[in-house]
Amino acid sequence: MHILKQLVAFRPSKLDWVFAIKTYIAAMLALFISFQLDLLNPIWSIGTVMIIANPYAGMLSSKALYRVAGTAIGAVVAVALMPHLINTPWLFASVISGWVGFCLYISLLDRTPRSYMLMLSGYTVAMIVFNAINTIDAHSIFDIALARFLEIGIAVICSAVVSAVILPAHIGPIIQQRVESNLTSLDELFKKILLTPHLKAPDYSQDVAVITRDMSELHSMAVHLWFENSDLKGMTKPVQEMLHQCAMAVTNLVAMSERLKQLQPEQGGALSQTLAQLSDDVLHFLHQNKTLKETELDALSDHFSDIFTQLKQQVDVEHLTVVSSFQMDLRHYIYNVHIVRFIWQGIQQGRKDFPENIVPLTTNYPSLHRDHGVAVRGGIAAVCSTFFAIAVWVLSGWKAGFMMAQMAAVCSCILTAIDNPIPALKIFFWGSISAFGIVFIYVFAIFPSISQFWQLALVLAPAVITFTLLIARPNLMALGLVLGVVSVMSMNLQNRYAIDAVSFFDADFAMILGVLCALVSLYFIRAMSPEETATRILQRHYRAMRKMVHTSYGVGFRVRLRGMIDRIGVLNSKLVQSKELKQAMHHALVETSATVDLSRIHELASSQLISPVLQQSLFELQTCCVSLFKELEKKGHVQTATHEALIRILKNAYVALKSEENSNIKQRTYMSLNNIQHSIFKQVGITHAHVEPSA
C-alpha cells in the first residue's frame, strides 16, 4: 500500500526523463550488437544495462568496470571448477554454494563500490555453471562463460559511452555541494554550541548525527571520482583524507559542548555575552582569508587569549580547569578546521599532495567500520539458500530447477547488505510476479507480430523507459530495478525466437521459488532489527574504546579515532525506536570525544616526571577503564564492584595530584581527569559529587 501511494505521487523530473531515455538507448544498442554477433543470451546485455543504470556517469562507469571484473573472475572460476564437479552433484552443490557464500562474505567487509565485483564473482559462477548444465548437450562451459563475458562487456561499453556522450551528469558537483554543506554545518553547530549553553541539557546529538552520517556516505561516493571527467576527477584520496581530518573537528565540537554543559551552573549574562563574542570572533577568524597558506594552519589570534582571560574571571575556582580544557579543545578545533579547509581548497585547485605538516590519515585500507559477524551470517545464508535450491534441482530432476538455483544465489547476495532484507525481498517477490504479468502480455500478444529489430525496440520503449524512471528515484528504485531486470530477463529474447508456454510458466515458477528460498534463508539467518544491529555496533564501539586506553596520541591514534567516528556515522543511520539505545548512541559519541584524554593519561602514566603515587593511580585508572569498557561491551552495564573501584581510584588520583610539584603536569592531568569523568564516567553514574575533585 505504501508503494502504491508513492507510485501515485510519482512525478518524474526533466533529469529523470533524460536518464531514462539514455538508458533505453544504451539497452537497445547493446541488444542490437548482441543480436548481430549472435550471442547465446542477448538478454544478458539488455539486463546488464538495466542493472548498472545510474544517472551519474562516474557511478555508472565504476559499477560497470567492477561488473566486468567480477564477471571475468566468475567465468574463469566456473570454467576451472565445472569439469571436475559435473559428475559429483553433492560435491558440486557444496563447492558452488560455498564459493557464493565466501565471495559474499568478503564483499560485505569492503564498504566501497569494489564490493560489487566481489559479490558478482560469486553468483556469476553459479549462473554460468547452472546454464551450462541446462544446455550441456548444445554448448560447452567455455562457450557459455565466454558468451556471458561478451554480453556483459557489450552492455558495459554501450552504457558507459551513452552516459558519457549524451548530456553527461557527474557526481563531482554533488560531492562538492555536500562537502560545502558539511562545512557550513560545522560552523552552524559550533555557533549553536557556544550561543545556547545556558539552555538546560542542550542536545546536539541530532546535528552531529547528520554530519557523521554524511561523512560516511561521502567517503563511499568519493570512490566514483576516479571514473568521471568532472572538476573533481581523480580526487578520491584527497576528498577521503579531508573527511578523515573533518572527523577530528567533530570530536572537538562534542568535547566543547560537554565542557560548556559543565559550566551551566555558572551561566549568567556576562558569561553568555563572552561566549557569544568568542563565537563571532572564531568564525570571523576562520573565514577571514579566502585563501589559506600552509604557514597559517596553526595560527591563532591573540584576541582569543584575552577572551579566555575574561572567561576565567567569570567562573569560580572549581571551574577553572573546565575553562582551560575548553580553551584547548577550541584551539584543536580551529587547527583541524584550518586543515580541512586547506585540503578542500587544494582539491578545488586540482592539488592531490599534502603539506609536510599535515600527516595523512588515509591508508590503502582505511580503518573504517566492518562487521565480520554480519558478513559471516550473510555468507551462511547465501550458502544455505543456494545449496537447498541445488538440492531440490538435483533430487527432483526438474529441468527449470536451474532457474530456481540461480535466483536463490542472486537474491541471497544482492540484498544481504541491508540490516533487514525481508521487506526488500518482499518487494522483489511481488515485483517479480507483476513483471511476469507484463512479460506474459509481451510474449503472447506483442512479440508474435514482431519481425524487425526496429519494431522490437519500439514496443520495448514504454516498459524500459517507465522502469528506468522508477530507478531514478531512491524511494522507488528497488521496485523499478525488479520490474526492469526481471521483465527483460524473462522475455528471453533470441535471434531465433520461439514461444513455448509450458517452458515460460515453468521458468517463471522456478524464479519465484528461488526468491522464496532466499527469503526464508535470510529471514532465519541474516535478518536483524535496527535495534539488534545498533547493539552490535555499540559493542564494537566499546571494544575500540578499550584499545584506546593504551594508545599514544599520534597517527595511529587518529586513524583509530577516524574509524570510531565512521562507526558512529553508520550507527546514526539505524532507525532505532528504543529510547535507551538512542541515549547509548549519543553517549558513544560523547565517549569518543574523550579518547584524546585517555591518550594523555596513557602518556602521563608512562612519564618519569610524575610522582610514583600519581603514576600508580593512573595505572590503576587505566586498568579499571579496560574493565569498564569490557563490561559495557559484554553485558551492556557496569558491575557494582567496577563502579566502586572507579570512584576510589579517582579519589586517590585527585589526592595524589594535590602534592604534585610539576604545575604543567598537574594542570594537564586535572583537565584529562575532568574530561574523562564528565564524558565517560558520567554515563555510568559517576559524577563530580562522588569524588569531589576540588576538595
LODREN-902031 format. One line per 2 residues: their letters; for each residue x, y, z of C-alpha. Coordinates in steps of 0.1 Angstrom, whole numbers, m for minus. Example, Ala and Ser with C-alpha at 12.3 -4.5 7.8 and 13.67 -1.06 7.14 Angstrom:
# LODREN-902031
as) 123,m45,78  137,m11,71
***
This chain:
# LODREN-902031
mh) 0,0,0  29,24,8
il) 45,16,m26  12,23,m43
kq) 9,57,m27  45,65,m38
lv) 37,54,m73  6,76,m75
af) 25,106,m62  54,100,m85
rp) 61,129,m109  93,124,m130
sk) 116,154,m135  134,165,m166
ld) 166,149,m154  147,117,m147
wv) 135,117,m184  170,123,m197
fa) 183,94,m176  155,70,m187
ik) 159,78,m224  197,74,m222
ty) 193,41,m205  168,30,m232
ia) 193,40,m260  221,20,m243
am) 199,m10,m238  187,m11,m274
la) 223,m6,m287  236,m34,m265
lf) 208,m57,m276  213,m49,m313
is) 250,m57,m311  244,m90,m293
fq) 219,m99,m320  244,m91,m347
ld) 271,m112,m330  246,m140,m325
ll) 255,m144,m288  239,m172,m268
np) 218,m150,m244  214,m114,m257
iw) 191,m109,m227  221,m105,m205
si) 232,m75,m225  199,m56,m220
gt) 196,m69,m185  231,m57,m175
vm) 222,m22,m188  192,m21,m165
ii) 212,m34,m135  241,m9,m138
an) 218,20,m148  227,52,m129
py) 221,89,m135  257,98,m128
ag) 284,89,m153  311,82,m127
ml) 289,59,m106  278,40,m137
ss) 314,36,m150  327,23,m117
ka) 299,m2,m114  303,m12,m150
ly) 341,m17,m146  336,m38,m114
rv) 308,m58,m131  332,m67,m160
ag) 359,m77,m135  336,m97,m114
ta) 322,m115,m144  357,m123,m156
ig) 367,m138,m123  334,m158,m121
av) 339,m170,m157  374,m183,m150
va) 364,m200,m118  334,m216,m135
va) 355,m230,m163  381,m243,m139
lm) 356,m259,m115  328,m274,m135
ph) 346,m302,m155  358,m316,m122
li) 325,m315,m104  299,m323,m130
nt) 297,m360,m121  296,m354,m83
pw) 264,m335,m77  267,m331,m39
lf) 303,m320,m40  292,m297,m69
as) 264,m282,m47  288,m278,m17
vi) 316,m261,m37  293,m237,m57
sg) 273,m227,m27  305,m223,m7
wv) 320,m201,m33  289,m179,m34
gf) 289,m175,4  327,m168,6
cl) 326,m141,m21  296,m125,m4
yi) 314,m126,30  344,m108,15
sl) 322,m82,m3  304,m73,29
ld) 336,m64,46  345,m39,18
rt) 324,m8,22  333,6,m13
pr) 319,1,m48  346,m26,m52
sy) 324,m49,m31  301,m52,m61
ml) 329,m70,m80  335,m95,m52
ml) 298,m103,m48  293,m106,m86
sg) 322,m130,m89  304,m153,m65
yt) 270,m156,m81  284,m154,m117
va) 299,m188,m112  265,m202,m102
mi) 248,m186,m132  273,m199,m157
vf) 276,m235,m144  238,m238,m140
na) 232,m226,m175  259,m249,m188
in) 243,m279,m172  209,m269,m186
ti) 223,m267,m221  251,m293,m218
da) 241,m311,m250  243,m279,m271
hs) 271,m257,m256  303,m262,m237
if) 310,m245,m204  337,m224,m221
di) 313,m212,m248  288,m201,m221
al) 314,m184,m200  328,m165,m230
ar) 294,m155,m242  284,m142,m208
fl) 316,m122,m206  310,m107,m241
ei) 273,m100,m233  283,m81,m201
gi) 312,m63,m218  290,m51,m247
av) 264,m38,m222  291,m21,m201
ic) 307,m3,m231  273,8,m245
sa) 262,22,m211  295,40,m205
vv) 296,55,m240  260,67,m240
sa) 263,81,m204  295,100,m212
vi) 284,113,m246  247,122,m242
lp) 242,150,m217  266,135,m191
ah) 258,141,m154  286,139,m129
ig) 288,130,m92  315,156,m86
pi) 292,186,m83  270,166,m59
iq) 300,158,m37  312,194,m39
qr) 277,207,m28  275,182,1
ve) 311,190,13  303,227,13
sn) 271,219,32  290,198,57
lt) 315,226,63  286,250,68
sl) 270,226,92  302,225,113
de) 301,263,116  264,263,125
lf) 269,236,151  299,255,166
kk) 278,286,168  249,268,183
il) 271,252,210  285,285,221
lt) 253,305,219  229,281,237
ph) 249,265,265  226,283,290
lk) 197,260,279  190,231,302
ap) 208,200,289  212,211,253
dy) 212,182,229  233,184,198
sq) 232,147,190  209,151,160
dv) 231,177,145  263,157,150
av) 244,125,137  237,143,104
it) 273,153,100  288,119,108
rd) 263,101,86  270,124,57
ms) 307,118,61  303,81,59
el) 282,85,27  306,109,11
hs) 335,85,18  319,59,m5
ma) 307,84,m31  342,98,m35
vh) 354,64,m50  334,72,m81
lw) 355,104,m88  381,81,m105
fe) 357,73,m133  344,107,m145
ns) 355,139,m161  342,165,m136
dl) 363,191,m119  370,167,m90
kg) 382,139,m113  408,117,m96
mt) 403,134,m62  391,103,m44
kp) 420,101,m19  422,139,m11
vq) 384,140,m5  386,110,18
em) 416,125,36  396,157,41
lh) 368,136,56  393,119,79
qc) 406,153,92  370,165,95
am) 363,137,120  389,153,143
av) 369,186,142  337,168,150
tn) 352,153,182  364,187,192
lv) 329,201,189  315,174,210
am) 342,179,236  335,217,237
se) 297,211,242  305,188,271
rl) 327,214,288  301,241,284
kq) 275,218,299  297,216,330
lq) 296,254,331  258,255,332
pe) 256,264,369  279,293,362
qg) 258,307,333  249,343,336
ga) 245,373,314  282,382,314
ls) 294,347,306  269,342,278
qt) 280,375,262  316,365,264
la) 308,331,247  288,349,220
ql) 317,372,214  340,342,212
sd) 318,325,187  317,356,164
dv) 355,361,167  363,324,159
lh) 341,322,129  354,355,116
fl) 390,343,121  383,310,103
hq) 367,328,73  388,360,71
nk) 412,346,45  396,332,13
tl) 429,315,6  448,297,33
ke) 485,294,33  504,264,47
te) 522,287,73  488,298,86
ld) 474,264,96  484,266,132
al) 479,303,136  457,317,164
sd) 445,352,172  460,368,203
hf) 425,381,209  413,346,219
sd) 437,346,249  421,379,261
if) 386,364,258  396,333,278
tq) 411,355,305  377,371,308
lk) 360,337,309  383,326,338
qq) 374,357,357  337,350,353
vd) 338,314,368  346,302,403
ve) 379,283,411  363,249,407
hl) 356,255,371  389,270,360
tv) 400,235,349  369,232,327
vs) 376,266,311  412,256,304
sf) 401,223,289  375,242,267
qm) 403,265,256  424,235,245
dl) 395,219,226  388,252,208
rh) 425,255,198  424,220,184
yi) 391,227,166  405,258,149
yn) 436,239,138  416,209,125
vh) 391,232,106  420,250,91
iv) 434,217,78  401,206,64
rf) 396,239,46  432,239,34
iw) 428,204,19  394,213,3
qg) 410,245,m11  438,223,m27
iq) 412,199,m41  394,227,m58
qg) 427,239,m72  434,204,m86
rk) 461,196,m60  465,160,m47
df) 495,165,m25  495,175,12
pe) 519,198,31  546,182,53
ni) 529,193,85  497,175,76
vp) 500,139,84  477,119,61
lt) 454,95,78  444,78,46
tn) 457,43,43  455,17,15
yp) 428,0,35  412,26,58
sl) 403,16,93  366,20,89
hr) 338,1,105  334,m36,93
dh) 312,m61,109  325,m97,105
gv) 296,m111,123  271,m97,98
av) 293,m108,69  295,m144,83
rg) 258,m146,87  252,m132,53
gi) 276,m157,38  260,m186,56
aa) 225,m175,45  238,m175,8
vc) 253,m209,12  221,m224,27
st) 198,m208,1  220,m218,m29
ff) 226,m254,m16  189,m260,m8
ai) 179,m248,m43  205,m270,m60
av) 195,m300,m38  158,m296,m49
wv) 170,m293,m85  192,m325,m83
ls) 166,m346,m64  136,m336,m85
gw) 153,m337,m119  132,m306,m127
ka) 146,m290,m159  137,m255,m148
gf) 153,m261,m114  184,m243,m126
mm) 165,m211,m127  154,m216,m91
aq) 191,m222,m81  202,m190,m100
ma) 176,m168,m84  183,m182,m49
av) 221,m174,m53  214,m139,m68
cs) 187,m128,m44  206,m140,m13
ci) 236,m119,m24  222,m86,m37
lt) 200,m78,m6  223,m91,22
ai) 239,m57,29  205,m44,42
dn) 200,m49,80  166,m64,75
pi) 164,m75,38  130,m91,42
pa) 109,m60,32  131,m55,2
lk) 128,m92,m7  90,m89,m5
if) 92,m60,m29  113,m83,m51
fw) 89,m111,m48  57,m91,m56
gs) 76,m71,m82  87,m103,m99
is) 50,m115,m101  40,m82,m115
af) 68,m84,m140  57,m118,m152
gi) 23,m104,m159  39,m77,m181
vf) 61,m103,m198  31,m125,m205
iy) 14,m97,m224  46,m91,m244
vf) 54,m127,m251  19,m139,m262
ai) 3,m107,m275  31,m85,m289
fp) 62,m105,m299  44,m128,m324
si) 39,m98,m346  75,m86,m344
sq) 98,m94,m373  123,m64,m374
fw) 146,m51,m347  132,m15,m350
ql) 98,m29,m342  112,m47,m311
al) 129,m15,m300  97,4,m304
vl) 75,m19,m284  101,m22,m256
ap) 104,16,m252  73,21,m229
av) 84,m7,m205  121,1,m204
it) 117,39,m200  90,35,m174
ft) 110,11,m152  141,33,m156
ll) 121,64,m144  114,45,m112
ia) 151,36,m108  159,73,m108
rp) 140,78,m75  156,64,m43
nl) 122,55,m28  111,36,m59
ma) 145,23,m71  140,m12,m57
lg) 107,m16,m74  120,m2,m107
lv) 150,m24,m106  130,m55,m100
lg) 104,m47,m127  131,m38,m152
vv) 156,m66,m147  131,m94,m142
sv) 110,m82,m172  138,m80,m197
ms) 154,m112,m185  121,m132,m185
mn) 114,m121,m221  143,m144,m232
lq) 149,m125,m264  168,m145,m291
nr) 176,m142,m328  155,m173,m334
ya) 126,m166,m311  101,m193,m303
id) 71,m192,m280  68,m221,m255
av) 40,m216,m230  50,m245,m208
sf) 86,m235,m206  76,m199,m199
fd) 54,m208,m169  79,m234,m157
ad) 108,m209,m157  87,m182,m140
fa) 75,m205,m113  112,m216,m107
mi) 123,m180,m104  96,m173,m78
lg) 107,m204,m58  142,m191,m60
vl) 132,m158,m45  114,m177,m17
ca) 145,m198,m9  165,m166,m4
lv) 137,m150,16  134,m179,40
sl) 172,m183,44  178,m146,50
yf) 149,m144,74  162,m171,97
ir) 199,m164,94  207,m129,83
am) 178,m106,92  183,m82,121
sp) 163,m55,136  178,m20,137
ee) 180,m24,175  200,m56,172
ta) 223,m40,146  228,m9,168
tr) 236,m31,198  263,m49,178
il) 278,m16,167  279,m3,203
qr) 297,m35,213  323,m28,187
hy) 325,8,199  334,m3,235
ra) 359,m27,221  376,2,203
mr) 374,23,235  392,m4,254
km) 420,m3,228  422,35,231
vh) 431,33,268  467,22,259
ts) 471,41,227  495,70,225
yg) 485,102,206  498,101,170
vg) 489,90,135  478,55,148
fr) 455,72,174  440,95,148
vr) 434,66,123  416,46,150
lr) 396,77,160  386,81,124
gm) 373,45,124  353,52,156
id) 337,83,141  329,63,109
ri) 313,36,131  292,63,148
gv) 281,76,114  269,40,105
ln) 253,38,139  234,70,133
sk) 219,56,101  200,29,121
lv) 164,39,127  160,25,162
qs) 129,31,183  143,23,218
ke) 150,54,239  177,36,258
lk) 195,27,226  192,63,213
qa) 207,75,245  235,50,243
mh) 242,61,207  246,97,219
ha) 268,85,248  290,67,223
lv) 298,100,205  305,118,238
et) 328,90,249  346,91,216
sa) 354,128,221  372,119,254
tv) 396,93,238  423,121,234
dl) 422,124,272  426,86,276
sr) 456,90,254  470,118,275
ih) 466,97,307  484,69,290
el) 513,92,281  514,107,316
as) 513,73,332  544,64,312
sq) 562,96,321  591,96,345
li) 584,132,355  554,125,377
sp) 554,112,413  552,74,419
vl) 520,78,438  502,96,409
qq) 517,72,384  503,42,403
sl) 469,59,404  469,65,367
fe) 479,29,360  450,17,382
lq) 427,41,364  437,26,330
tc) 432,m10,343  398,0,357
cv) 388,17,324  396,m15,305
sl) 373,m34,328  346,m8,324
fk) 346,m10,286  348,m48,287
el) 317,m50,309  298,m24,287
ek) 308,m45,256  298,m79,270
kg) 269,m70,294  257,m35,285
hv) 261,m23,321  288,m19,348
qt) 291,m41,378  289,m26,413
at) 325,m36,421  339,m18,390
he) 317,13,398  331,15,433
al) 366,9,421  364,38,397
ir) 352,61,424  380,50,448
il) 407,53,421  395,88,410
kn) 396,100,447  432,86,450
ay) 443,103,418  429,137,429
va) 446,133,463  479,124,446
lk) 475,155,423  474,179,453
se) 510,171,461  522,170,425
en) 550,195,422  551,199,384
sn) 524,225,377  522,218,340
ik) 517,181,345  493,188,374
qr) 471,210,351  472,186,322
ty) 462,157,345  434,177,361
ms) 419,185,327  421,150,314
ln) 406,135,346  378,161,344
ni) 370,153,308  371,115,313
qh) 350,118,344  323,140,328
si) 323,125,293  328,88,301
fk) 322,80,337  291,103,340
qv) 273,79,316  276,51,342
gi) 265,73,371  298,87,384
th) 296,124,389  318,150,405
ah) 298,147,437  311,112,441
ve) 348,122,441  348,159,449
ps) 379,168,429  381,203,444
a) 382,190,479
***
